[in-house]
Amino acid sequence: MNSKIKFFQSIHFKIALVFALMLILTLEVVGAVFVRSLERQNLSTFKQQIELPSYVDNSLSEQLMKSSTKSANKEIQQILSDVNNTNITEIRVVDSKGIIRGTSNVNNQSIVGEKTTDENVKNAIYNNRSYNQNVYDDSNNNRYYVSVVPLLNTSSSNNNVVGVLYIRANLESVYANINNITVIFLSASLVAIILGLLMAIVISRAITRPIDEMKKQTIRIARGDFSGQVHVYGNDELGQLAGAVNNLSVRVEEAQDSTEAERRRLDGVLTHMSDGVLATDRRGNVTIINETAADLLSTNADEVTGKSILDVLNIRKSYTIRELLDNQDEVIIDLSTQQQELILHAYFSLIQRESGFISGLVCVLHDITEQQKVERERKQFVSNVSHELRTPLTSVKSYVEALTDGAWQDPEVAPGFLHVVQDETDRMIRMINDLLSLSRMDSGTSKLDLEYVNLNELFNYILNRFDMILKNEEEPSKKYSIDRVFTKKDLWVEIDTDKFTQVVDNLMNNAVKYSPDGGVITARLLETHNHVILSISDQGLGIPRADIPHVFDRFFRVDKARSRKQGGTGLGLAISKEVINFLGGQIWVDSVEGRGSTFYISLPYVPYEGDEWDDDSENS
């Protein structure tokens, strides 16, 4: 997330601050050393300035050695008066007994003749040592320099102390000068700091400007905008970094375009795949799902993205993510419901990097519902064929064994046994012929001999044959009548006459078989906008609602015992459905149990005008 950086948090401010702090620290150190050195220099110079000439010390020593105190004091006072040094505040002369013999302070002559109380003076007398120190006078808030120097008897080789010279000098002028210089230095330092700070801001701005531009460029790159370029200000490190960012922008744009192209290609492949595809992360959560997988699972991408693939495929009770990663089994998933049958074959494979790191799973879903259905139908078909062939073969075998055992010699029994063998053999031949017909249609080797036929006449011709069969039989086993409801318009339809006749014969035979004695079979023929509808209705027992979807299945019988007794193979309606489908039509049944059944055939129909037929006949 790109949040605005406050000024005090910016590298611009930090560079300027560090530069200013370094400058202040440098000036402070230099100033402290400079002021301290200046102070020592000025104090040393000041001390040299207040030192009295050696002849003054000698003169004062001579006066202190005189026996006449009064005259000596006058001479001492005269010597002190002759000292012309403005830096000296007061000079005192003290003899070896600690008696003050003279002072240069005209306002303090009363102390002459008094005994000194200054410890430094006493120590100088007794120890023959000089003492120097700076003192602070609280009465006037001034700093003074005090020098106590022993006066020696230079005429004697023992250099005995004859007195002490006490000098007191005011240091305020020295420190005032130091303070003035310090103020000047601080002012110059402040100016230098301000100028340095301004220079630091300019320098930091020059440094941070390309950095800021690189930051903005990286933000644009992150947003997918690769159009900008960072300005290269020089061939220094920042310039090389700016060039690297520009190069990175170009490389990222190329990689983005390549990735986007690959993504679109992958999306196109996934979208047009007939199999469902799901991809997960290493935790098994779905990240990609194509439309086919979403349709198979009756969901959408938004609902399953982020969910565990175990929950999406409803296999959590049987598998774990670790088992799928380790084994990559092929899983059969049954998602069938009461409304829809759905069986999926799931193939799992790893998404693995070159380093061997597993980053997820890919699951390919293949709909094998139809395959499973075909497999079940194949097994059922084989079972039905075996069962249907075993029944007549068992009968044939039984009767043949009976004949072999001697029944053939019985003139009353043998003809009946042979008749049964012939009937069962004929039924097996019909069944095998029907199976061969279905096999040819399933394999696509069955050919259609198409021709335009007047369906009214063909349908009526077939029905007439059934009327003739009924009339030719002296004592028919079942009587029936055929009611025709035809459109008066001639309907010319392109069909295979033989195969279509086989279908209608089969429907009529079923109608006759299952109609009651004296029942009416209604045959209808009408035209819709682009179809011809043919129907055959009987007044039989009808078909239970649960059996209607299976009527056209192979070997299916509503009443198995009755159908087999009447010689049916159980393949007639299945063959009829295949023939009608070959002709581009549809066949279906409508039945109410106890009220009869109606079989419908719909064929594609394109109406032709009579003039067109006339023109064709003339041209021919």
DOTOR-780730 format. One record per residue (C-alpha): residue number from 1; x, y, z. Coordinates in nm, 2 decimals. Each point is the difference from the previous one (the first is absolute). Layout:
  resi       u       v       w
   NUM       X       Y       Z
...
This chain:
  resi       u       v       w
     1    0.00    0.00    0.00
     2    0.14    0.34   -0.10
     3   -0.04    0.24    0.29
     4    0.13    0.36   -0.01
     5    0.33    0.04    0.19
     6    0.02    0.29    0.25
     7    0.27    0.25   -0.05
     8    0.17   -0.09    0.33
     9    0.00   -0.37   -0.10
    10    0.15    0.07   -0.35
    11    0.36   -0.08   -0.09
    12    0.01    0.36   -0.13
    13   -0.04    0.13    0.36
    14    0.22   -0.27    0.15
    15    0.30    0.08   -0.23
    16   -0.04    0.37    0.07
    17   -0.03   -0.07    0.38
    18    0.30   -0.22    0.01
    19    0.21    0.25   -0.20
    20   -0.11    0.28    0.24
    21    0.07   -0.20    0.31
    22    0.34   -0.09   -0.13
    23    0.07    0.36   -0.08
    24   -0.12    0.11    0.35
    25    0.20   -0.27    0.17
    26    0.31    0.10   -0.20
    27   -0.04    0.37    0.08
    28   -0.07   -0.07    0.36
    29    0.32   -0.21    0.04
    30    0.21    0.25   -0.20
    31   -0.16    0.29    0.20
    32    0.07   -0.16    0.33
    33    0.36   -0.07   -0.09
    34    0.04    0.35   -0.15
    35   -0.15    0.18    0.30
    36    0.19   -0.21    0.25
    37    0.33    0.07   -0.18
    38   -0.09    0.37   -0.03
    39   -0.07    0.02    0.37
    40    0.33   -0.16    0.08
    41    0.18    0.22   -0.24
    42   -0.16    0.32    0.13
    43    0.06   -0.10    0.36
    44    0.36   -0.08   -0.07
    45    0.04    0.34   -0.17
    46   -0.18    0.18    0.28
    47    0.23   -0.17    0.26
    48    0.30    0.12   -0.19
    49   -0.14    0.35   -0.01
    50   -0.05    0.03    0.37
    51    0.35   -0.13    0.09
    52    0.21    0.28    0.16
    53    0.35    0.06   -0.12
    54    0.28   -0.16    0.20
    55    0.14    0.33    0.11
    56   -0.33    0.07    0.17
    57    0.03   -0.32    0.19
    58    0.36    0.07    0.09
    59   -0.09    0.35    0.12
    60   -0.28   -0.12    0.22
    61    0.23   -0.27    0.14
    62    0.26    0.27    0.09
    63   -0.26    0.21    0.18
    64   -0.13   -0.30    0.20
    65    0.36   -0.07    0.12
    66    0.04    0.36    0.14
    67   -0.03    0.04    0.37
    68   -0.19    0.33   -0.02
    69   -0.35   -0.11   -0.06
    70   -0.15    0.34   -0.05
    71    0.24    0.11   -0.27
    72   -0.01   -0.33   -0.16
    73   -0.38    0.01   -0.01
    74    0.01    0.34   -0.18
    75    0.24   -0.14   -0.26
    76   -0.21   -0.31   -0.05
    77   -0.31    0.22   -0.05
    78    0.20    0.21   -0.24
    79    0.11   -0.30   -0.20
    80   -0.35   -0.13   -0.01
    81   -0.13    0.33   -0.12
    82    0.25    0.00   -0.28
    83   -0.14   -0.33   -0.14
    84   -0.21    0.10   -0.29
    85   -0.20   -0.32   -0.10
    86   -0.37    0.05   -0.06
    87   -0.06   -0.37    0.01
    88    0.10   -0.02    0.37
    89   -0.27    0.08    0.25
    90    0.21   -0.01    0.32
    91    0.36   -0.07    0.10
    92    0.09   -0.08    0.36
    93    0.34   -0.04    0.16
    94    0.01   -0.22    0.31
    95    0.32   -0.05    0.21
    96    0.12   -0.33    0.13
    97   -0.20    0.05    0.32
    98   -0.32    0.02   -0.19
    99   -0.04    0.38    0.05
   100   -0.14    0.19   -0.29
   101    0.27    0.26   -0.08
   102   -0.17    0.17   -0.30
   103   -0.29   -0.01   -0.25
   104   -0.07    0.16   -0.34
   105   -0.36    0.05    0.09
   106   -0.02    0.36    0.12
   107   -0.34   -0.06    0.14
   108    0.12   -0.28    0.22
   109    0.31    0.15    0.17
   110   -0.14   -0.09    0.34
   111    0.11   -0.36   -0.03
   112    0.37    0.11    0.00
   113    0.15   -0.13    0.32
   114   -0.26   -0.26    0.05
   115    0.07   -0.37    0.00
   116   -0.11   -0.18   -0.30
   117   -0.27   -0.27    0.02
   118    0.05   -0.15   -0.35
   119    0.10   -0.36    0.02
   120    0.18    0.01   -0.33
   121    0.22    0.28    0.12
   122    0.08   -0.19    0.31
   123    0.09   -0.31   -0.19
   124    0.22    0.19   -0.24
   125    0.19    0.15    0.30
   126    0.04   -0.33    0.18
   127    0.06   -0.22   -0.30
   128    0.17    0.23   -0.24
   129   -0.24   -0.09   -0.28
   130   -0.20    0.20   -0.25
   131   -0.38   -0.04   -0.01
   132   -0.23    0.09   -0.29
   133   -0.38   -0.04   -0.01
   134   -0.32    0.15   -0.15
   135   -0.26    0.11    0.25
   136   -0.35    0.13   -0.02
   137   -0.10    0.30    0.20
   138   -0.37   -0.03    0.11
   139   -0.02    0.36    0.09
   140    0.04    0.13   -0.35
   141   -0.04   -0.32   -0.20
   142    0.35    0.03   -0.16
   143    0.26   -0.25   -0.06
   144    0.36    0.08    0.11
   145    0.34   -0.15   -0.05
   146    0.21   -0.01    0.32
   147    0.38   -0.05   -0.01
   148    0.20   -0.04    0.32
   149    0.38    0.01   -0.06
   150    0.27   -0.02    0.27
   151    0.25    0.29    0.02
   152    0.35   -0.13    0.06
   153    0.32    0.15    0.15
   154    0.21    0.01   -0.32
   155    0.30    0.13    0.19
   156    0.03   -0.31    0.20
   157    0.09   -0.34   -0.14
   158   -0.27   -0.17    0.21
   159   -0.28    0.19   -0.19
   160   -0.20    0.04    0.31
   161   -0.37    0.11   -0.03
   162   -0.02    0.36    0.11
   163   -0.36    0.05   -0.11
   164   -0.28   -0.08   -0.24
   165   -0.13    0.19   -0.30
   166   -0.38   -0.03   -0.03
   167   -0.14    0.09   -0.34
   168   -0.38    0.00   -0.07
   169   -0.12    0.06   -0.36
   170   -0.35    0.02   -0.14
   171   -0.07   -0.26   -0.26
   172   -0.33    0.14   -0.13
   173    0.16    0.17   -0.30
   174    0.16   -0.33   -0.10
   175   -0.33   -0.20    0.03
   176   -0.19    0.29   -0.17
   177    0.24   -0.03   -0.29
   178   -0.05   -0.38    0.00
   179   -0.37    0.04    0.02
   180    0.00    0.24   -0.30
   181    0.20   -0.24   -0.20
   182   -0.23   -0.29    0.11
   183   -0.31    0.20   -0.11
   184    0.16    0.07   -0.33
   185    0.09   -0.37   -0.04
   186   -0.36   -0.11    0.09
   187   -0.15    0.25   -0.24
   188    0.23   -0.12   -0.27
   189   -0.08   -0.36    0.10
   190   -0.37    0.07   -0.02
   191    0.04    0.16   -0.34
   192    0.21   -0.30   -0.11
   193   -0.27   -0.24    0.14
   194   -0.28    0.18   -0.19
   195    0.21    0.00   -0.32
   196    0.10   -0.36    0.06
   197   -0.37   -0.10    0.06
   198   -0.10    0.17   -0.33
   199    0.28   -0.17   -0.18
   200   -0.10   -0.33    0.17
   201   -0.36    0.05   -0.12
   202    0.12    0.07   -0.35
   203    0.24   -0.30    0.00
   204   -0.26   -0.23    0.16
   205   -0.25    0.11   -0.26
   206    0.25   -0.07   -0.28
   207    0.05   -0.35    0.16
   208   -0.37   -0.07    0.07
   209   -0.14    0.13   -0.32
   210    0.11   -0.31   -0.21
   211   -0.10   -0.22    0.29
   212   -0.35    0.16    0.01
   213   -0.03   -0.04   -0.38
   214    0.11   -0.37    0.03
   215   -0.26   -0.05    0.28
   216   -0.27    0.15   -0.23
   217    0.11   -0.22   -0.29
   218   -0.01   -0.31    0.22
   219   -0.35    0.09    0.11
   220   -0.11    0.04   -0.36
   221    0.16   -0.33   -0.08
   222   -0.19   -0.16    0.29
   223   -0.32    0.15   -0.15
   224    0.08   -0.15   -0.34
   225    0.11    0.33   -0.16
   226    0.33   -0.04   -0.17
   227    0.00    0.32   -0.21
   228    0.21    0.22    0.22
   229    0.38    0.02    0.02
   230    0.22    0.12    0.28
   231    0.22    0.30   -0.10
   232    0.37   -0.09    0.04
   233    0.18    0.31    0.14
   234    0.35   -0.14   -0.01
   235    0.22   -0.30   -0.02
   236    0.04   -0.05    0.37
   237   -0.16   -0.27    0.22
   238   -0.34    0.16   -0.01
   239    0.02    0.04   -0.38
   240    0.09   -0.36   -0.04
   241   -0.29   -0.09    0.24
   242   -0.24    0.21   -0.21
   243    0.12   -0.18   -0.31
   244   -0.05   -0.33    0.17
   245   -0.36    0.10    0.09
   246   -0.07    0.10   -0.36
   247    0.14   -0.33   -0.12
   248   -0.21   -0.18    0.27
   249   -0.31    0.18   -0.13
   250    0.06   -0.12   -0.35
   251    0.08   -0.36    0.12
   252   -0.31    0.00    0.22
   253   -0.22    0.13   -0.29
   254    0.14   -0.28   -0.23
   255   -0.06   -0.26    0.27
   256   -0.34    0.14    0.07
   257   -0.10   -0.02   -0.36
   258    0.14   -0.35   -0.03
   259   -0.18   -0.11    0.32
   260   -0.32    0.17   -0.12
   261    0.02   -0.17   -0.34
   262    0.07   -0.34    0.17
   263   -0.29    0.07    0.24
   264   -0.24    0.08   -0.29
   265    0.12   -0.31   -0.18
   266   -0.05   -0.21    0.31
   267   -0.35    0.16    0.05
   268   -0.08   -0.08   -0.36
   269    0.11   -0.36    0.04
   270   -0.18   -0.05    0.32
   271   -0.32    0.17   -0.13
   272   -0.01   -0.23   -0.31
   273    0.10   -0.32    0.17
   274   -0.27   -0.26    0.01
   275    0.13   -0.12    0.34
   276   -0.03    0.19    0.32
   277    0.32    0.14    0.15
   278    0.07    0.11    0.36
   279    0.33    0.13    0.14
   280    0.08    0.05    0.37
   281    0.27    0.15    0.21
   282    0.22   -0.22    0.22
   283   -0.27    0.00    0.28
   284   -0.25   -0.15   -0.24
   285   -0.21    0.32   -0.04
   286   -0.14    0.05   -0.35
   287    0.16    0.29   -0.19
   288   -0.11   -0.07   -0.36
   289   -0.31   -0.17   -0.14
   290   -0.12    0.00   -0.36
   291   -0.35    0.02   -0.13
   292   -0.03   -0.37   -0.07
   293    0.09   -0.09    0.35
   294   -0.24    0.26    0.14
   295   -0.28   -0.14   -0.21
   296    0.08   -0.36    0.10
   297    0.00    0.10    0.37
   298   -0.31    0.23   -0.04
   299    0.19    0.29    0.15
   300    0.20    0.31   -0.11
   301    0.35    0.13    0.04
   302   -0.09    0.25    0.27
   303   -0.16   -0.26    0.23
   304    0.28   -0.26   -0.01
   305    0.31    0.23   -0.02
   306    0.18   -0.03    0.33
   307   -0.19   -0.31    0.11
   308    0.17   -0.34    0.06
   309   -0.01   -0.23   -0.31
   310   -0.11   -0.28    0.24
   311   -0.32    0.20    0.07
   312   -0.05    0.10   -0.36
   313    0.02   -0.36   -0.12
   314   -0.17   -0.13    0.31
   315    0.28   -0.26    0.07
   316    0.11    0.12    0.35
   317   -0.13   -0.32    0.17
   318    0.22   -0.21   -0.23
   319    0.32    0.20   -0.06
   320    0.22    0.26    0.15
   321    0.22    0.26   -0.18
   322    0.31   -0.19    0.11
   323   -0.13   -0.32   -0.16
   324   -0.07    0.18   -0.32
   325    0.35    0.16    0.00
   326    0.17   -0.33    0.07
   327   -0.20   -0.24   -0.22
   328   -0.18    0.21   -0.27
   329   -0.26   -0.27   -0.03
   330   -0.26   -0.01   -0.27
   331   -0.33    0.04    0.18
   332   -0.35   -0.09   -0.11
   333   -0.24    0.25    0.13
   334   -0.37   -0.07    0.00
   335   -0.20    0.32    0.02
   336   -0.33   -0.15   -0.12
   337   -0.33    0.13    0.13
   338   -0.36   -0.10   -0.04
   339   -0.03    0.24   -0.28
   340    0.33   -0.06   -0.18
   341    0.26   -0.27   -0.03
   342    0.36    0.13    0.01
   343    0.32   -0.20    0.04
   344    0.34    0.17   -0.03
   345    0.34   -0.14   -0.04
   346    0.25    0.22    0.18
   347    0.37    0.00   -0.10
   348    0.24    0.17    0.25
   349    0.35    0.13   -0.08
   350    0.25    0.21    0.18
   351    0.10    0.36   -0.07
   352    0.37   -0.02    0.07
   353    0.29    0.24   -0.05
   354    0.34   -0.09   -0.14
   355    0.13    0.01    0.36
   356   -0.25   -0.28    0.09
   357   -0.22    0.23    0.21
   358   -0.36   -0.10   -0.03
   359   -0.22    0.31   -0.04
   360   -0.34   -0.16   -0.07
   361   -0.21   -0.26   -0.18
   362   -0.17   -0.02   -0.33
   363   -0.32   -0.20   -0.03
   364   -0.15   -0.09   -0.34
   365   -0.36   -0.11    0.01
   366   -0.13   -0.22   -0.28
   367   -0.37   -0.08   -0.02
   368   -0.03   -0.38   -0.03
   369   -0.38   -0.01    0.06
   370   -0.07   -0.11   -0.35
   371    0.29   -0.25    0.00
   372   -0.13   -0.15    0.32
   373   -0.35   -0.01   -0.14
   374    0.13   -0.17   -0.32
   375    0.21   -0.24    0.20
   376   -0.31   -0.09    0.21
   377   -0.21   -0.03   -0.31
   378    0.27   -0.22   -0.17
   379    0.01   -0.23    0.30
   380   -0.38   -0.01    0.02
   381   -0.01   -0.06   -0.38
   382    0.23   -0.29    0.03
   383   -0.19   -0.14    0.29
   384   -0.33    0.05   -0.19
   385    0.13   -0.16   -0.32
   386    0.13   -0.30    0.20
   387   -0.33   -0.03    0.18
   388   -0.21    0.04   -0.32
   389    0.21   -0.26   -0.19
   390    0.02   -0.24    0.29
   391   -0.37   -0.03    0.03
   392   -0.07   -0.13   -0.36
   393    0.32   -0.20    0.00
   394   -0.11   -0.17    0.32
   395   -0.33   -0.08   -0.15
   396    0.16   -0.13   -0.32
   397    0.24   -0.21    0.20
   398   -0.27   -0.15    0.21
   399   -0.22   -0.09   -0.30
   400    0.30   -0.14   -0.20
   401    0.10   -0.21    0.30
   402   -0.36   -0.13    0.02
   403    0.00   -0.08   -0.37
   404    0.34   -0.17    0.03
   405   -0.13   -0.21    0.29
   406   -0.26   -0.15   -0.23
   407   -0.28    0.26   -0.03
   408    0.07    0.03   -0.37
   409   -0.16   -0.34   -0.04
   410   -0.33    0.12    0.15
   411   -0.20    0.13   -0.30
   412   -0.22    0.21    0.23
   413    0.28    0.16    0.21
   414    0.28    0.04   -0.25
   415   -0.17    0.26   -0.23
   416   -0.09    0.22    0.30
   417    0.36   -0.02    0.13
   418    0.15    0.08   -0.34
   419   -0.25    0.29   -0.04
   420    0.12    0.15    0.34
   421    0.36   -0.04   -0.11
   422   -0.07    0.18   -0.33
   423   -0.18    0.28    0.18
   424    0.28    0.05    0.25
   425    0.26   -0.01   -0.27
   426   -0.19    0.26   -0.21
   427   -0.02    0.22    0.31
   428    0.37   -0.03    0.05
   429    0.06    0.08   -0.37
   430   -0.22    0.31    0.03
   431    0.18    0.11    0.31
   432    0.34   -0.04   -0.16
   433   -0.12    0.19   -0.31
   434   -0.13    0.28    0.22
   435    0.33    0.00    0.19
   436    0.19    0.02   -0.32
   437   -0.22    0.29   -0.12
   438    0.06    0.19    0.33
   439    0.38   -0.07   -0.02
   440    0.01    0.14   -0.36
   441   -0.19    0.31    0.11
   442    0.22    0.04    0.31
   443    0.32   -0.03   -0.21
   444   -0.13    0.23   -0.27
   445    0.03   -0.27   -0.27
   446   -0.37   -0.01   -0.07
   447   -0.08    0.19   -0.31
   448   -0.32    0.18   -0.08
   449   -0.17   -0.02   -0.34
   450   -0.17    0.33    0.00
   451   -0.28    0.10   -0.24
   452   -0.29    0.24    0.00
   453   -0.31   -0.18    0.08
   454   -0.37    0.10    0.04
   455   -0.03   -0.08    0.36
   456   -0.38   -0.01   -0.02
   457    0.00   -0.28   -0.25
   458    0.29   -0.19    0.17
   459   -0.17    0.01    0.34
   460   -0.33   -0.10   -0.14
   461    0.16   -0.28   -0.20
   462    0.15   -0.15    0.32
   463   -0.33    0.03    0.18
   464   -0.18   -0.17   -0.29
   465    0.23   -0.30    0.04
   466   -0.12   -0.05    0.36
   467   -0.36    0.03   -0.12
   468    0.07   -0.27   -0.25
   469    0.16   -0.23    0.25
   470   -0.31    0.03    0.22
   471   -0.23   -0.07   -0.30
   472    0.20   -0.30   -0.13
   473   -0.01   -0.18    0.33
   474   -0.31   -0.22    0.03
   475    0.01    0.00    0.38
   476    0.23    0.28    0.12
   477    0.12   -0.03    0.36
   478   -0.08    0.37    0.05
   479   -0.22    0.23   -0.18
   480    0.07    0.37   -0.03
   481   -0.07    0.30   -0.22
   482    0.22    0.28   -0.13
   483   -0.13    0.36    0.01
   484    0.19    0.23   -0.23
   485    0.02    0.38    0.07
   486    0.21    0.14   -0.29
   487    0.06    0.35   -0.13
   488   -0.13    0.04   -0.35
   489    0.32    0.17   -0.11
   490    0.26   -0.22   -0.17
   491    0.31   -0.01    0.23
   492    0.32   -0.07   -0.19
   493    0.28   -0.10    0.24
   494    0.35   -0.13   -0.07
   495    0.03   -0.34    0.18
   496    0.14   -0.35   -0.04
   497   -0.32   -0.18   -0.10
   498    0.11   -0.35    0.12
   499    0.12    0.11    0.34
   500   -0.29    0.24    0.06
   501   -0.24   -0.29   -0.10
   502    0.18   -0.22    0.26
   503   -0.06    0.27    0.27
   504   -0.37    0.03   -0.08
   505   -0.05   -0.38   -0.02
   506    0.16   -0.03    0.34
   507   -0.23    0.27    0.15
   508   -0.30   -0.16   -0.16
   509    0.09   -0.35    0.12
   510    0.04    0.13    0.36
   511   -0.34    0.18   -0.03
   512   -0.16   -0.32   -0.13
   513    0.16   -0.21    0.27
   514   -0.09    0.22    0.29
   515   -0.35    0.12   -0.12
   516   -0.30   -0.18    0.14
   517   -0.21   -0.22   -0.22
   518   -0.22    0.22   -0.22
   519    0.21    0.31    0.09
   520    0.05    0.30   -0.22
   521    0.35    0.10   -0.12
   522    0.01    0.37   -0.10
   523    0.26    0.11   -0.26
   524    0.05    0.37   -0.04
   525    0.21    0.21   -0.25
   526    0.02    0.38    0.02
   527    0.23    0.28   -0.10
   528    0.15    0.27    0.22
   529    0.20    0.30   -0.11
   530    0.32   -0.20   -0.08
   531   -0.08   -0.36    0.12
   532   -0.22   -0.29   -0.09
   533   -0.16   -0.17    0.31
   534   -0.11   -0.36   -0.03
   535   -0.16   -0.18    0.29
   536   -0.14   -0.35    0.08
   537   -0.24   -0.03    0.30
   538   -0.13   -0.32    0.15
   539   -0.25   -0.08    0.28
   540    0.22   -0.24    0.19
   541    0.11   -0.01    0.36
   542    0.23    0.29   -0.04
   543    0.35    0.05    0.14
   544    0.07    0.09    0.37
   545    0.14    0.35    0.04
   546    0.33   -0.13    0.15
   547    0.06   -0.22   -0.31
   548   -0.06    0.26   -0.26
   549    0.36    0.14    0.00
   550    0.13   -0.36   -0.06
   551   -0.24   -0.11   -0.28
   552    0.26    0.05   -0.27
   553    0.28   -0.17    0.20
   554    0.14   -0.32   -0.15
   555   -0.16   -0.32    0.14
   556   -0.24    0.20    0.22
   557   -0.35   -0.14    0.04
   558   -0.28    0.14    0.20
   559   -0.14   -0.35    0.05
   560    0.29   -0.24   -0.05
   561   -0.20   -0.33    0.03
   562   -0.27    0.12   -0.24
   563    0.24    0.15   -0.25
   564    0.22   -0.31   -0.02
   565   -0.31   -0.22   -0.03
   566   -0.11    0.21   -0.30
   567    0.34   -0.05   -0.17
   568    0.15    0.35    0.05
   569    0.37    0.05    0.01
   570    0.00    0.32    0.20
   571    0.19    0.18   -0.28
   572   -0.27    0.13   -0.22
   573   -0.05    0.34    0.16
   574    0.37    0.04    0.04
   575    0.05   -0.06   -0.37
   576   -0.29    0.23   -0.08
   577    0.16    0.28    0.20
   578    0.34   -0.04   -0.17
   579   -0.17    0.00   -0.35
   580   -0.20    0.32    0.07
   581    0.31    0.17    0.15
   582    0.19   -0.10   -0.32
   583   -0.28    0.17   -0.20
   584    0.05    0.32    0.20
   585   -0.33   -0.04    0.19
   586   -0.12   -0.09    0.35
   587   -0.22   -0.27    0.15
   588   -0.17    0.00    0.33
   589   -0.29   -0.15    0.19
   590   -0.29    0.14    0.20
   591   -0.19   -0.25    0.21
   592   -0.24   -0.02    0.29
   593   -0.02   -0.33    0.18
   594   -0.33   -0.17   -0.07
   595   -0.09    0.23   -0.29
   596    0.25   -0.10   -0.27
   597    0.31    0.15   -0.16
   598    0.08    0.23   -0.29
   599    0.33   -0.01   -0.18
   600    0.10    0.32   -0.19
   601    0.25    0.04   -0.28
   602    0.12    0.34   -0.11
   603    0.18    0.04   -0.33
   604    0.16    0.32   -0.14
   605   -0.22    0.14   -0.29
   606    0.06    0.27   -0.25
   607   -0.32    0.07   -0.20
   608    0.03    0.01   -0.38
   609   -0.23    0.18   -0.24
   610   -0.16   -0.19   -0.28
   611    0.16    0.23   -0.26
   612    0.34   -0.10    0.12
   613   -0.08   -0.36   -0.06
   614   -0.14    0.08   -0.34
   615    0.31    0.19   -0.10
   616    0.22   -0.28    0.12
   617   -0.20   -0.26   -0.20
   618    0.01    0.21   -0.31
   619    0.38    0.05    0.02
   620    0.05   -0.36    0.05
